[in-house]
Each structure stands twice: as C-alpha cells, then as structure tokens.
Amino acid sequence: MAASALYTFGYEGLTIEAFIERLKQARVQLIVDVRELPLSRKKGFSKTAFREALAAAGIAYEHRAALGCPKPVRDRYKADGDWQAYTKGCHFLNC
C-alpha cells in the first residue's frame, strides 16, 4: 500500500482551473469537502459543479460536512477571535 498524505487547500483568489492545476501538481486523488453547505459564489466551487470539474480532471470528490468545524464554533471564533477555543471545537483537529 502506498503512503498517503493529507493536504488542506483553500480556493480564495483561484479559478477552478487554477485550483485543479494545484491539486494535480500535488497529485491529489480525492477531495473531501468539509464545508457544511458546499456552496460558493465563485464559479465552479459549488458542490455539483465542483464535483464535475474534479471528475473531469480524474479527481474523486466526497462531501463530509461532519469532518468540518461546526457552525457554532465558527461563529464564536468570528466574534472573539480565540484560536485556542476554535481549534478545541473543531472535530478534524481532535482526531
């Protein structure tokens, strides 16, 4: 079995094409989308369009909102900026 790596990628400032190119360069084979609501104002980054663009590039897509940070924790961080409290509340950081 080959070794696997876990990456986090943001898409701010990127087109869908540039984002996918970055994934290809990193040899990403699967995107796990942890957004609670996989919607975006940016063209190509909402769930269906995103999944289709990734599939066309040979990259698998899974939506797993439960792995993301819960909304109450995100809201609290927006209000108080307490990074320690934020990281304690995020499931993916408590694995």
N, CA and C atoms as a LAMMPS dump frame, in Angstrom:
ITEM: TIMESTEP
0
ITEM: NUMBER OF ATOMS
285
ITEM: BOX BOUNDS ff ff ff
-5.0000000000000000e+02 5.0000000000000000e+02
-5.0000000000000000e+02 5.0000000000000000e+02
-5.0000000000000000e+02 5.0000000000000000e+02
ITEM: ATOMS id mol type element x y z
1 1 1 N 0.839 -1.175 0
2 1 2 C 0 0 0
3 1 3 C 0.89 1.247 0
4 2 1 N 0.578 2.19 -0.861
5 2 2 C 1.353 3.42 -0.954
6 2 3 C 1.011 4.35 0.213
7 3 1 N 1.98 5.136 0.607
8 3 2 C 1.761 6.114 1.671
9 3 3 C 0.806 7.193 1.186
10 4 1 N -0.006 7.693 2.088
11 4 2 C -0.952 8.754 1.762
12 4 3 C -0.575 10.015 2.527
13 5 1 N -0.998 11.14 1.997
14 5 2 C -0.787 12.42 2.67
15 5 3 C -2.107 13.151 2.714
16 6 1 N -2.252 13.992 3.705
17 6 2 C -3.449 14.801 3.857
18 6 3 C -3.051 16.251 3.666
19 7 1 N -3.751 16.94 2.766
20 7 2 C -3.493 18.343 2.491
21 7 3 C -4.755 19.144 2.771
22 8 1 N -4.595 20.406 3.092
23 8 2 C -5.725 21.325 3.106
24 8 3 C -5.451 22.357 2.026
25 9 1 N -6.473 22.669 1.262
26 9 2 C -6.345 23.63 0.184
27 9 3 C -7.472 24.641 0.272
28 10 1 N -7.137 25.906 0.213
29 10 2 C -8.136 26.957 0.084
30 10 3 C -8.234 27.349 -1.383
31 11 1 N -9.357 27.94 -1.751
32 11 2 C -9.524 28.316 -3.153
33 11 3 C -9.684 29.814 -3.35
34 12 1 N -9.551 30.586 -2.292
35 12 2 C -9.691 32.032 -2.422
36 12 3 C -8.656 32.567 -3.408
37 13 1 N -9.116 33.389 -4.331
38 13 2 C -8.213 34.003 -5.3
39 13 3 C -7.886 33.129 -6.495
40 14 1 N -8.422 31.909 -6.545
41 14 2 C -8.116 30.992 -7.647
42 14 3 C -9.353 30.722 -8.496
43 15 1 N -9.137 30.517 -9.766
44 15 2 C -10.204 29.998 -10.616
45 15 3 C -10.278 28.502 -10.385
46 16 1 N -11.366 27.893 -10.838
47 16 2 C -11.475 26.439 -10.699
48 16 3 C -10.341 25.751 -11.454
49 17 1 N -9.972 26.305 -12.598
50 17 2 C -8.882 25.713 -13.393
51 17 3 C -7.551 25.78 -12.648
52 18 1 N -7.258 26.921 -12.043
53 18 2 C -6.006 27.068 -11.291
54 18 3 C -6.006 26.176 -10.053
55 19 1 N -7.161 26.065 -9.408
56 19 2 C -7.268 25.212 -8.227
57 19 3 C -6.998 23.754 -8.609
58 20 1 N -7.622 23.302 -9.676
59 20 2 C -7.425 21.912 -10.11
60 20 3 C -5.982 21.683 -10.532
61 21 1 N -5.379 22.649 -11.152
62 21 2 C -3.964 22.503 -11.531
63 21 3 C -3.091 22.337 -10.293
64 22 1 N -3.399 23.078 -9.257
65 22 2 C -2.652 22.954 -7.992
66 22 3 C -2.835 21.554 -7.398
67 23 1 N -4.058 21.037 -7.469
68 23 2 C -4.312 19.68 -6.98
69 23 3 C -3.523 18.653 -7.778
70 24 1 N -3.51 18.812 -9.093
71 24 2 C -2.771 17.872 -9.948
72 24 3 C -1.283 17.901 -9.63
73 25 1 N -0.746 19.098 -9.428
74 25 2 C 0.684 19.214 -9.104
75 25 3 C 1.018 18.485 -7.805
76 26 1 N 0.077 18.48 -6.878
77 26 2 C 0.281 17.797 -5.598
78 26 3 C -0.125 16.323 -5.665
79 27 1 N -0.569 15.887 -6.835
80 27 2 C -1.004 14.507 -7.068
81 27 3 C -2.165 14.101 -6.161
82 28 1 N -3.077 15.033 -5.933
83 28 2 C -4.262 14.757 -5.133
84 28 3 C -5.192 13.851 -5.924
85 29 1 N -5.701 12.81 -5.274
86 29 2 C -6.596 11.855 -5.923
87 29 3 C -8.032 11.951 -5.41
88 30 1 N -8.209 12.569 -4.243
89 30 2 C -9.529 12.656 -3.622
90 30 3 C -9.654 13.976 -2.884
91 31 1 N -10.753 14.666 -3.116
92 31 2 C -11.099 15.863 -2.346
93 31 3 C -12.211 15.477 -1.377
94 32 1 N -12.01 15.774 -0.116
95 32 2 C -13.054 15.599 0.888
96 32 3 C -13.472 17.013 1.286
97 33 1 N -14.659 17.383 0.855
98 33 2 C -15.199 18.719 1.077
99 33 3 C -15.887 18.739 2.436
100 34 1 N -15.354 19.519 3.373
101 34 2 C -15.884 19.535 4.732
102 34 3 C -16.772 20.751 5
103 35 1 N -17.086 21.502 3.948
104 35 2 C -17.967 22.655 4.129
105 35 3 C -19.36 22.165 4.529
106 36 1 N -19.936 22.808 5.541
107 36 2 C -21.276 22.431 5.981
108 36 3 C -22.267 22.55 4.819
109 37 1 N -22.231 23.674 4.149
110 37 2 C -23.045 23.892 2.957
111 37 3 C -22.086 24.114 1.799
112 38 1 N -21.904 23.136 0.938
113 38 2 C -20.907 23.245 -0.121
114 38 3 C -21.355 24.165 -1.265
115 39 1 N -21.55 25.416 -0.912
116 39 2 C -21.959 26.438 -1.869
117 39 3 C -20.88 27.495 -1.947
118 40 1 N -20.786 28.14 -3.098
119 40 2 C -19.81 29.201 -3.262
120 40 3 C -20.33 30.211 -4.269
121 41 1 N -19.994 31.456 -4.058
122 41 2 C -20.309 32.491 -5.048
123 41 3 C -19.339 32.427 -6.209
124 42 1 N -18.223 31.743 -6.003
125 42 2 C -17.227 31.609 -7.065
126 42 3 C -17.64 30.51 -8.038
127 43 1 N -17.603 30.838 -9.292
128 43 2 C -17.98 29.885 -10.328
129 43 3 C -17.12 28.617 -10.237
130 44 1 N -17.807 27.48 -10.217
131 44 2 C -17.12 26.201 -10.234
132 44 3 C -16.881 25.565 -8.878
133 45 1 N -17.162 26.281 -7.799
134 45 2 C -16.83 25.758 -6.477
135 45 3 C -18.035 25.299 -5.657
136 46 1 N -19.24 25.376 -6.206
137 46 2 C -20.39 24.797 -5.524
138 46 3 C -20.404 23.302 -5.798
139 47 1 N -21.039 22.559 -4.934
140 47 2 C -20.909 21.1 -4.896
141 47 3 C -20.995 20.398 -6.252
142 48 1 N -22.074 20.577 -6.988
143 48 2 C -22.245 19.826 -8.234
144 48 3 C -21.202 20.219 -9.279
145 49 1 N -21.027 21.518 -9.502
146 49 2 C -20.039 21.975 -10.494
147 49 3 C -18.629 21.566 -10.064
148 50 1 N -18.352 21.656 -8.777
149 50 2 C -17.042 21.291 -8.234
150 50 3 C -16.76 19.805 -8.469
151 51 1 N -17.731 18.982 -8.098
152 51 2 C -17.596 17.53 -8.279
153 51 3 C -17.372 17.191 -9.756
154 52 1 N -18.126 17.834 -10.652
155 52 2 C -17.993 17.56 -12.086
156 52 3 C -16.639 18.001 -12.633
157 53 1 N -16.162 19.168 -12.214
158 53 2 C -14.853 19.649 -12.673
159 53 3 C -13.735 18.744 -12.166
160 54 1 N -13.857 18.31 -10.925
161 54 2 C -12.852 17.389 -10.373
162 54 3 C -12.88 16.057 -11.112
163 55 1 N -14.068 15.539 -11.368
164 55 2 C -14.196 14.262 -12.081
165 55 3 C -13.56 14.356 -13.461
166 56 1 N -13.765 15.477 -14.143
167 56 2 C -13.164 15.658 -15.472
168 56 3 C -11.647 15.656 -15.408
169 57 1 N -11.105 16.015 -14.249
170 57 2 C -9.653 16.023 -14.051
171 57 3 C -9.153 14.713 -13.444
172 58 1 N -10.063 13.76 -13.222
173 58 2 C -9.663 12.468 -12.654
174 58 3 C -9.485 12.487 -11.144
175 59 1 N -10.142 13.434 -10.477
176 59 2 C -10.033 13.564 -9.022
177 59 3 C -11.393 13.241 -8.415
178 60 1 N -11.417 12.339 -7.46
179 60 2 C -12.662 11.946 -6.799
180 60 3 C -13.095 13.029 -5.805
181 61 1 N -14.398 13.055 -5.502
182 61 2 C -14.975 14.051 -4.599
183 61 3 C -15.908 13.372 -3.607
184 62 1 N -15.795 13.76 -2.339
185 62 2 C -16.731 13.329 -1.307
186 62 3 C -17.087 14.528 -0.457
187 63 1 N -18.365 14.665 -0.133
188 63 2 C -18.808 15.715 0.771
189 63 3 C -18.991 15.094 2.155
190 64 1 N -18.222 15.542 3.134
191 64 2 C -18.264 15.022 4.509
192 64 3 C -18.319 16.19 5.489
193 65 1 N -19.471 16.824 5.57
194 65 2 C -19.629 18.009 6.423
195 65 3 C -19.291 17.719 7.885
196 66 1 N -19.538 16.503 8.336
197 66 2 C -19.282 16.156 9.742
198 66 3 C -17.805 16.276 10.114
199 67 1 N -16.927 16.289 9.129
200 67 2 C -15.497 16.427 9.407
201 67 3 C -15.065 17.888 9.539
202 68 1 N -15.948 18.805 9.189
203 68 2 C -15.63 20.223 9.263
204 68 3 C -15.862 20.797 10.648
205 69 1 N -15.63 22.073 10.744
206 69 2 C -15.807 22.769 12.02
207 69 3 C -17.276 23.179 12.163
208 70 1 N -17.918 22.842 13.276
209 70 2 C -19.33 23.157 13.473
210 70 3 C -19.602 24.667 13.46
211 71 1 N -20.77 25.046 12.946
212 71 2 C -21.137 26.457 12.814
213 71 3 C -21.05 27.228 14.129
214 72 1 N -21.519 26.702 15.252
215 72 2 C -21.397 27.474 16.499
216 72 3 C -19.94 27.803 16.846
217 73 1 N -19.036 26.906 16.54
218 73 2 C -17.615 27.146 16.814
219 73 3 C -17.08 28.22 15.863
220 74 1 N -17.454 28.128 14.589
221 74 2 C -17.033 29.148 13.614
222 74 3 C -17.579 30.519 14.008
223 75 1 N -18.849 30.558 14.403
224 75 2 C -19.466 31.825 14.799
225 75 3 C -18.772 32.42 16.018
226 76 1 N -18.458 31.569 16.979
227 76 2 C -17.766 32.055 18.177
228 76 3 C -16.403 32.642 17.817
229 77 1 N -15.693 31.962 16.916
230 77 2 C -14.374 32.458 16.508
231 77 3 C -14.488 33.805 15.797
232 78 1 N -15.509 33.957 14.959
233 78 2 C -15.719 35.248 14.29
234 78 3 C -15.958 36.354 15.31
235 79 1 N -16.628 36.028 16.39
236 79 2 C -16.961 37.018 17.413
237 79 3 C -15.78 37.345 18.326
238 80 1 N -15.024 36.312 18.738
239 80 2 C -13.99 36.57 19.747
240 80 3 C -12.549 36.364 19.27
241 81 1 N -12.354 35.728 18.11
242 81 2 C -11 35.534 17.592
243 81 3 C -10.138 34.61 18.432
244 82 1 N -10.753 33.821 19.292
245 82 2 C -9.999 32.93 20.187
246 82 3 C -9.626 31.651 19.437
247 83 1 N -8.402 31.617 18.919
248 83 2 C -7.946 30.485 18.116
249 83 3 C -7.885 29.198 18.93
250 84 1 N -7.477 29.28 20.184
251 84 2 C -7.407 28.077 21.028
252 84 3 C -8.783 27.444 21.192
253 85 1 N -9.792 28.258 21.453
254 85 2 C -11.152 27.734 21.603
255 85 3 C -11.634 27.161 20.274
256 86 1 N -11.287 27.834 19.179
257 86 2 C -11.678 27.362 17.857
258 86 3 C -11.1 25.977 17.577
259 87 1 N -9.815 25.816 17.789
260 87 2 C -9.179 24.529 17.487
261 87 3 C -9.686 23.414 18.387
262 88 1 N -10.036 23.735 19.616
263 88 2 C -10.598 22.72 20.516
264 88 3 C -11.973 22.262 20.04
265 89 1 N -12.708 23.163 19.391
266 89 2 C -14.061 22.848 18.953
267 89 3 C -14.158 22.159 17.602
268 90 1 N -13.06 22.115 16.864
269 90 2 C -13.095 21.525 15.521
270 90 3 C -12.793 20.03 15.59
271 91 1 N -13.688 19.243 15.047
272 91 2 C -13.553 17.781 15.058
273 91 3 C -12.262 17.315 14.397
274 92 1 N -11.938 17.903 13.244
275 92 2 C -10.786 17.412 12.492
276 92 3 C -9.471 17.671 13.215
277 93 1 N -9.458 18.572 14.149
278 93 2 C -8.242 18.849 14.911
279 93 3 C -8.165 18.016 16.18
280 94 1 N -9.223 17.294 16.483
281 94 2 C -9.264 16.477 17.689
282 94 3 C -9.179 14.992 17.387
283 95 1 N -8.682 14.65 16.243
284 95 2 C -8.6 13.226 15.85
285 95 3 C -7.599 12.484 16.702
